[in-house]
Amino acid sequence: MKNILTHKTAFLSWLAIYPVMNIVSYFFDDVLMQVPLLFRTLILSAILVPLMTYVIMPLYTALFKKWLEKQ
């Protein structure tokens, strides 16, 4: 059970991160491309981690609750 839940959680994380990264890149790519790589990844992670932790993953967990609990 735990192993299946781990795989489902990993898939759900990817499903959440992928569109958010694309949206952030779409709106901020021109600005971010002018910043050195280390600062660019610092900025992206500073945006993505709180957004994922406090907004998107709680929403996805609620939306996919039955699927996550299903054995």
C-alpha positions, 0 to 999 in steps of 0.5 A: 500500500505505501509503495503505491501511495508513493507512486501516486503522490509522485505522479500527482506532484509532477502533474501539479509542477509541470503546468505551474512551471510552464505558466511561470516560464511563459510570464517571466521567461524574458526577465528570468533569461537575463538573470544568471542560472543560479539566481534564476533557479533560486527565484523559480524555487522561491515561487514554486515551493510555497505555491505547491506546498500551500495552494496546489498540493492541498487542492490536488490532494482534495481533488484526488482523495478517492484515487489516493486512498484507493488500494 
